[in-house]
Amino acid sequence: QIVRRSCNSPHLLFLLKTWMQTTVNLAGVGQSQQLGQLVDLSGAIMNEETFLMEAKSSSLHILAESAFCFNKTLLSYFFGDYDLAIQFIKTIQSQTSMKRSDSFGLVPTLLFFQGASYTSILHQNHRKKNLKDAAKILQTLEKYVREGNPNVKHMSLLLKAEILSARLSNQPQLNRKKSTNFALAQAAKQVYFNAIAAADAANNKQFQALSNELAAVFSLNQGCTPDACEFMIAASHYYHEWGAHAKVEQLKSKFPYLFYDHSTTKSWTSRKHRMLQNATRSLERVDLRGDVGVADIGSSSFWQ
């Protein structure tokens, strides 16, 4: 209601509907916890079918449909429907003049979610092509960083960490030597820490939450349950600050064993500082210039 009263443009208000409904879905207001309904942009603010019908007859139909697809991408990714997220990103790419040379605006964010969706799917089906596609997107994001976009560093680092994690989980399928596992794991761990630090520096709640969540899943897959707990608690803190209460409930339902009672322990910020120090010390004992390193991700030999 506040947005409606303060917005003088009916066209802008129409475009903002998708963002407002996305906010409601993330907050879990009046929504079922079923995945389909969490991703559905029908609720207190708008109805999907009605919006799309009105968009077709609007002078802003391309913007309206792109806003719809962008917010569907966010919901699909954050609630775990990665194939659907990729589908909506490709719809935007086909409907607009979106080019990878556009380093500002929503292009980097869409590319990040496309790459992150590829790596998330890869954990499930081990499709080698997804890893290569994600690596190409990473190269583009790193190019944006070199060009001076200050809002991309945390995205590029997090995608890099996810690629290393997916690479590690696909060791048996890609037939790499076991001696590389430790170096890969330590590289991924350090890049997750760097991604968290970059998101903190940008004060981006969305990516502070997501980077901690993905670091928690990585730690869990590596058998480091205490670290996973630390990261997941930090993720839930940031998701709450972002207003994504439905996401927190989803995480608690999926990983109940990571949400222990931490009321008598140090604050999560103190724990995070300690973990960063420990990770830095452990990384100092690892030479990443040998079998594999973070910089090798884009090389052709890395995929053989």
PyMOL commands that set and color helices and strands:
alter all, ss='L'
color gray80, all
select helices_A, chain A and resi 2-6+10-27+35-39+48-56+61-78+82-95+107-125+128-146+153-169+171-174+180-202+205-221+225-242+245-254+256-258+268-283+294-296+300-303
alter helices_A, ss='H'
color red, helices_A
deselect
rebuild
show_as cartoon
